Amino acid sequence: MAKLHSEPGTWESFLEKFMDGEAYGFWHQHVQEWWELSCTHPVLYPFYEDMKE
């Protein structure tokens, strides 16, 4: 399920930890950090709509 965790447990417990930000951190924080970095560094930030074009 997630090899970086030694024992991820059941899907339900993993999902609960993921939703609480305990498994990988919060998604919006991750995106915000990369978005801010893209102002000063050449970060490719593809959007779904752009990839479809």
N, C-alpha and C positions, 0 to 999 in steps of 0.2 A: 504494500500500500504506500508506504513512504520509507524508503530505505535509509534516509538520514536519521530516522528515529530508531533506536535500538528495539523498542517494543511499542508499536503504535497503538496496540489494543484493538478494541472493536471499532467498526466503522462509526457507530453512534458516538463513542467517546472521542474519537479522532475529530469528527465533524464538530462536536461541541467545542473542543479545544481550538479548532480552526476558526470557528465563528467568534470566539472570545479573543482571538489574536494571540493565543498561546502557542499555536503550532508553528506558524511562520511569521507572525506579526500582522498588523492591520494592512489591508490592501491599499486603502486610500493614503495611508502614510507612505507606503512604498512608492506609489505613483507620484505623490507630491514631491518627494525627495528627488526623483529622477526628473520631474518636470522643472524644478528649480535648477537642477544641474544643467539642463539643456540650454539655459540662458547663457552659460559661460563655457560650455564644452560642446563639441559636436556629437550630440547624442541623437541617434535616429529614433524617432518616436512615431512609429506607424499607427495610423488609425484604421479601423476596419473598413470604413468607407473608401479610404484612399487605396487600400489593397484591392478592393473589389474593382476599382477603375483600372 
